[in-house]
């Protein structure tokens, strides 16, 4: 079984755990399957809105897909989530990513 299939299985077996969902989305992105990666990131952020790491990578994937306006929206959602969590490092990364698109 290849890595992608293993991640798909793990993600489907543990839907309440954001980490395998994130791993699946990242693997799809790495393979250049951007539409599927964007969908995986969207599901992850919907199910686990407090999983801060997803926002930067999801926004970056949208930028790579040629969807900068959607990326700004994701970065802004991530900024709000990072502020709520008190995660200053993620907050600064998300603000910088958003600023690059403004």
mmCIF file of the C-alpha atoms, coordinates in Angstrom:
data_MODEL
# 
_entry.id   MODEL 
# 
loop_
_atom_site.group_PDB 
_atom_site.id 
_atom_site.type_symbol 
_atom_site.label_atom_id 
_atom_site.label_alt_id 
_atom_site.label_comp_id 
_atom_site.label_asym_id 
_atom_site.label_entity_id 
_atom_site.label_seq_id 
_atom_site.pdbx_PDB_ins_code 
_atom_site.Cartn_x 
_atom_site.Cartn_y 
_atom_site.Cartn_z 
_atom_site.occupancy 
_atom_site.B_iso_or_equiv 
_atom_site.pdbx_formal_charge 
_atom_site.auth_seq_id 
_atom_site.auth_comp_id 
_atom_site.auth_asym_id 
_atom_site.auth_atom_id 
_atom_site.pdbx_PDB_model_num 
ATOM 1   C CA . UNK A 1 1   ? 0.000   0.000  0.000  1.00 0.00 ? 1   UNK A CA 1 
ATOM 2   C CA . UNK A 1 2   ? 1.400   3.398  -0.901 1.00 0.00 ? 2   UNK A CA 1 
ATOM 3   C CA . UNK A 1 3   ? 1.621   6.346  1.470  1.00 0.00 ? 3   UNK A CA 1 
ATOM 4   C CA . UNK A 1 4   ? -1.442  8.120  0.063  1.00 0.00 ? 4   UNK A CA 1 
ATOM 5   C CA . UNK A 1 5   ? -3.682  5.088  0.472  1.00 0.00 ? 5   UNK A CA 1 
ATOM 6   C CA . UNK A 1 6   ? -2.356  4.526  3.980  1.00 0.00 ? 6   UNK A CA 1 
ATOM 7   C CA . UNK A 1 7   ? -3.159  8.143  4.886  1.00 0.00 ? 7   UNK A CA 1 
ATOM 8   C CA . UNK A 1 8   ? -6.637  7.871  3.357  1.00 0.00 ? 8   UNK A CA 1 
ATOM 9   C CA . UNK A 1 9   ? -7.316  4.786  5.450  1.00 0.00 ? 9   UNK A CA 1 
ATOM 10  C CA . UNK A 1 10  ? -5.973  6.312  8.633  1.00 0.00 ? 10  UNK A CA 1 
ATOM 11  C CA . UNK A 1 11  ? -7.970  9.516  8.084  1.00 0.00 ? 11  UNK A CA 1 
ATOM 12  C CA . UNK A 1 12  ? -11.193 7.583  7.487  1.00 0.00 ? 12  UNK A CA 1 
ATOM 13  C CA . UNK A 1 13  ? -10.628 5.429  10.575 1.00 0.00 ? 13  UNK A CA 1 
ATOM 14  C CA . UNK A 1 14  ? -9.988  8.453  12.821 1.00 0.00 ? 14  UNK A CA 1 
ATOM 15  C CA . UNK A 1 15  ? -12.305 11.266 11.666 1.00 0.00 ? 15  UNK A CA 1 
ATOM 16  C CA . UNK A 1 16  ? -12.197 12.933 15.093 1.00 0.00 ? 16  UNK A CA 1 
ATOM 17  C CA . UNK A 1 17  ? -8.407  13.248 15.014 1.00 0.00 ? 17  UNK A CA 1 
ATOM 18  C CA . UNK A 1 18  ? -7.243  16.246 12.956 1.00 0.00 ? 18  UNK A CA 1 
ATOM 19  C CA . UNK A 1 19  ? -3.671  15.016 12.506 1.00 0.00 ? 19  UNK A CA 1 
ATOM 20  C CA . UNK A 1 20  ? -4.383  12.245 9.962  1.00 0.00 ? 20  UNK A CA 1 
ATOM 21  C CA . UNK A 1 21  ? -6.694  14.618 8.075  1.00 0.00 ? 21  UNK A CA 1 
ATOM 22  C CA . UNK A 1 22  ? -3.859  17.152 7.945  1.00 0.00 ? 22  UNK A CA 1 
ATOM 23  C CA . UNK A 1 23  ? -1.383  14.500 6.837  1.00 0.00 ? 23  UNK A CA 1 
ATOM 24  C CA . UNK A 1 24  ? -3.693  13.449 4.009  1.00 0.00 ? 24  UNK A CA 1 
ATOM 25  C CA . UNK A 1 25  ? -4.178  17.026 2.811  1.00 0.00 ? 25  UNK A CA 1 
ATOM 26  C CA . UNK A 1 26  ? -0.429  17.677 2.920  1.00 0.00 ? 26  UNK A CA 1 
ATOM 27  C CA . UNK A 1 27  ? 0.356   14.503 0.972  1.00 0.00 ? 27  UNK A CA 1 
ATOM 28  C CA . UNK A 1 28  ? -2.168  15.436 -1.699 1.00 0.00 ? 28  UNK A CA 1 
ATOM 29  C CA . UNK A 1 29  ? -0.602  18.895 -1.936 1.00 0.00 ? 29  UNK A CA 1 
ATOM 30  C CA . UNK A 1 30  ? 2.877   17.417 -2.180 1.00 0.00 ? 30  UNK A CA 1 
ATOM 31  C CA . UNK A 1 31  ? 1.721   15.210 -5.060 1.00 0.00 ? 31  UNK A CA 1 
ATOM 32  C CA . UNK A 1 32  ? 0.287   18.212 -6.890 1.00 0.00 ? 32  UNK A CA 1 
ATOM 33  C CA . UNK A 1 33  ? -3.311  17.056 -6.505 1.00 0.00 ? 33  UNK A CA 1 
ATOM 34  C CA . UNK A 1 34  ? -4.327  20.564 -5.506 1.00 0.00 ? 34  UNK A CA 1 
ATOM 35  C CA . UNK A 1 35  ? -8.095  20.338 -6.028 1.00 0.00 ? 35  UNK A CA 1 
ATOM 36  C CA . UNK A 1 36  ? -8.301  17.270 -3.819 1.00 0.00 ? 36  UNK A CA 1 
ATOM 37  C CA . UNK A 1 37  ? -5.894  18.822 -1.307 1.00 0.00 ? 37  UNK A CA 1 
ATOM 38  C CA . UNK A 1 38  ? -8.040  21.967 -1.137 1.00 0.00 ? 38  UNK A CA 1 
ATOM 39  C CA . UNK A 1 39  ? -11.109 19.816 -0.471 1.00 0.00 ? 39  UNK A CA 1 
ATOM 40  C CA . UNK A 1 40  ? -9.260  17.885 2.240  1.00 0.00 ? 40  UNK A CA 1 
ATOM 41  C CA . UNK A 1 41  ? -8.115  21.108 3.905  1.00 0.00 ? 41  UNK A CA 1 
ATOM 42  C CA . UNK A 1 42  ? -11.675 22.484 3.736  1.00 0.00 ? 42  UNK A CA 1 
ATOM 43  C CA . UNK A 1 43  ? -13.047 19.353 5.444  1.00 0.00 ? 43  UNK A CA 1 
ATOM 44  C CA . UNK A 1 44  ? -10.312 19.554 8.072  1.00 0.00 ? 44  UNK A CA 1 
ATOM 45  C CA . UNK A 1 45  ? -11.010 23.210 8.895  1.00 0.00 ? 45  UNK A CA 1 
ATOM 46  C CA . UNK A 1 46  ? -14.763 22.560 9.008  1.00 0.00 ? 46  UNK A CA 1 
ATOM 47  C CA . UNK A 1 47  ? -14.448 19.593 11.367 1.00 0.00 ? 47  UNK A CA 1 
ATOM 48  C CA . UNK A 1 48  ? -11.554 20.951 13.442 1.00 0.00 ? 48  UNK A CA 1 
ATOM 49  C CA . UNK A 1 49  ? -11.646 24.767 13.356 1.00 0.00 ? 49  UNK A CA 1 
ATOM 50  C CA . UNK A 1 50  ? -9.177  25.006 16.253 1.00 0.00 ? 50  UNK A CA 1 
ATOM 51  C CA . UNK A 1 51  ? -6.470  23.065 14.347 1.00 0.00 ? 51  UNK A CA 1 
ATOM 52  C CA . UNK A 1 52  ? -4.395  26.176 13.634 1.00 0.00 ? 52  UNK A CA 1 
ATOM 53  C CA . UNK A 1 53  ? -1.740  24.575 11.413 1.00 0.00 ? 53  UNK A CA 1 
ATOM 54  C CA . UNK A 1 54  ? -4.333  23.831 8.744  1.00 0.00 ? 54  UNK A CA 1 
ATOM 55  C CA . UNK A 1 55  ? -5.037  27.466 7.911  1.00 0.00 ? 55  UNK A CA 1 
ATOM 56  C CA . UNK A 1 56  ? -1.597  28.477 6.669  1.00 0.00 ? 56  UNK A CA 1 
ATOM 57  C CA . UNK A 1 57  ? -1.150  25.329 4.595  1.00 0.00 ? 57  UNK A CA 1 
ATOM 58  C CA . UNK A 1 58  ? -4.707  25.522 3.241  1.00 0.00 ? 58  UNK A CA 1 
ATOM 59  C CA . UNK A 1 59  ? -4.203  29.136 2.241  1.00 0.00 ? 59  UNK A CA 1 
ATOM 60  C CA . UNK A 1 60  ? -0.878  28.333 0.610  1.00 0.00 ? 60  UNK A CA 1 
ATOM 61  C CA . UNK A 1 61  ? -2.514  25.506 -1.327 1.00 0.00 ? 61  UNK A CA 1 
ATOM 62  C CA . UNK A 1 62  ? -5.217  27.876 -2.546 1.00 0.00 ? 62  UNK A CA 1 
ATOM 63  C CA . UNK A 1 63  ? -2.551  30.342 -3.680 1.00 0.00 ? 63  UNK A CA 1 
ATOM 64  C CA . UNK A 1 64  ? -0.818  27.534 -5.585 1.00 0.00 ? 64  UNK A CA 1 
ATOM 65  C CA . UNK A 1 65  ? -4.191  26.724 -7.156 1.00 0.00 ? 65  UNK A CA 1 
ATOM 66  C CA . UNK A 1 66  ? -4.582  30.285 -8.403 1.00 0.00 ? 66  UNK A CA 1 
ATOM 67  C CA . UNK A 1 67  ? -7.244  31.223 -5.865 1.00 0.00 ? 67  UNK A CA 1 
ATOM 68  C CA . UNK A 1 68  ? -5.737  34.129 -3.903 1.00 0.00 ? 68  UNK A CA 1 
ATOM 69  C CA . UNK A 1 69  ? -9.059  35.636 -2.788 1.00 0.00 ? 69  UNK A CA 1 
ATOM 70  C CA . UNK A 1 70  ? -10.082 32.342 -1.221 1.00 0.00 ? 70  UNK A CA 1 
ATOM 71  C CA . UNK A 1 71  ? -6.630  32.111 0.385  1.00 0.00 ? 71  UNK A CA 1 
ATOM 72  C CA . UNK A 1 72  ? -7.096  35.516 2.039  1.00 0.00 ? 72  UNK A CA 1 
ATOM 73  C CA . UNK A 1 73  ? -10.390 34.313 3.508  1.00 0.00 ? 73  UNK A CA 1 
ATOM 74  C CA . UNK A 1 74  ? -8.701  31.200 4.908  1.00 0.00 ? 74  UNK A CA 1 
ATOM 75  C CA . UNK A 1 75  ? -5.798  33.220 6.311  1.00 0.00 ? 75  UNK A CA 1 
ATOM 76  C CA . UNK A 1 76  ? -8.272  35.568 8.021  1.00 0.00 ? 76  UNK A CA 1 
ATOM 77  C CA . UNK A 1 77  ? -10.130 32.641 9.565  1.00 0.00 ? 77  UNK A CA 1 
ATOM 78  C CA . UNK A 1 78  ? -6.775  31.291 10.734 1.00 0.00 ? 78  UNK A CA 1 
ATOM 79  C CA . UNK A 1 79  ? -5.813  34.652 12.200 1.00 0.00 ? 79  UNK A CA 1 
ATOM 80  C CA . UNK A 1 80  ? -8.999  34.649 14.254 1.00 0.00 ? 80  UNK A CA 1 
ATOM 81  C CA . UNK A 1 81  ? -8.392  31.062 15.385 1.00 0.00 ? 81  UNK A CA 1 
ATOM 82  C CA . UNK A 1 82  ? -4.749  31.791 16.277 1.00 0.00 ? 82  UNK A CA 1 
ATOM 83  C CA . UNK A 1 83  ? -5.778  34.859 18.282 1.00 0.00 ? 83  UNK A CA 1 
ATOM 84  C CA . UNK A 1 84  ? -8.403  32.830 20.136 1.00 0.00 ? 84  UNK A CA 1 
ATOM 85  C CA . UNK A 1 85  ? -5.829  30.135 20.901 1.00 0.00 ? 85  UNK A CA 1 
ATOM 86  C CA . UNK A 1 86  ? -3.144  32.638 21.917 1.00 0.00 ? 86  UNK A CA 1 
ATOM 87  C CA . UNK A 1 87  ? -0.765  31.202 19.304 1.00 0.00 ? 87  UNK A CA 1 
ATOM 88  C CA . UNK A 1 88  ? 1.484   34.178 18.518 1.00 0.00 ? 88  UNK A CA 1 
ATOM 89  C CA . UNK A 1 89  ? 3.770   32.249 16.156 1.00 0.00 ? 89  UNK A CA 1 
ATOM 90  C CA . UNK A 1 90  ? 0.924   31.006 13.948 1.00 0.00 ? 90  UNK A CA 1 
ATOM 91  C CA . UNK A 1 91  ? -0.680  34.449 14.124 1.00 0.00 ? 91  UNK A CA 1 
ATOM 92  C CA . UNK A 1 92  ? 2.447   36.143 12.773 1.00 0.00 ? 92  UNK A CA 1 
ATOM 93  C CA . UNK A 1 93  ? 2.829   33.574 9.965  1.00 0.00 ? 93  UNK A CA 1 
ATOM 94  C CA . UNK A 1 94  ? -0.799  33.934 8.930  1.00 0.00 ? 94  UNK A CA 1 
ATOM 95  C CA . UNK A 1 95  ? -0.656  37.729 9.010  1.00 0.00 ? 95  UNK A CA 1 
ATOM 96  C CA . UNK A 1 96  ? 2.496   37.698 6.877  1.00 0.00 ? 96  UNK A CA 1 
ATOM 97  C CA . UNK A 1 97  ? 0.891   35.332 4.354  1.00 0.00 ? 97  UNK A CA 1 
ATOM 98  C CA . UNK A 1 98  ? -2.197  37.543 4.158  1.00 0.00 ? 98  UNK A CA 1 
ATOM 99  C CA . UNK A 1 99  ? -0.051  40.670 3.747  1.00 0.00 ? 99  UNK A CA 1 
ATOM 100 C CA . UNK A 1 100 ? 1.735   39.120 0.754  1.00 0.00 ? 100 UNK A CA 1 
ATOM 101 C CA . UNK A 1 101 ? -1.591  38.913 -1.042 1.00 0.00 ? 101 UNK A CA 1 
ATOM 102 C CA . UNK A 1 102 ? -2.771  42.433 -0.211 1.00 0.00 ? 102 UNK A CA 1 
# 
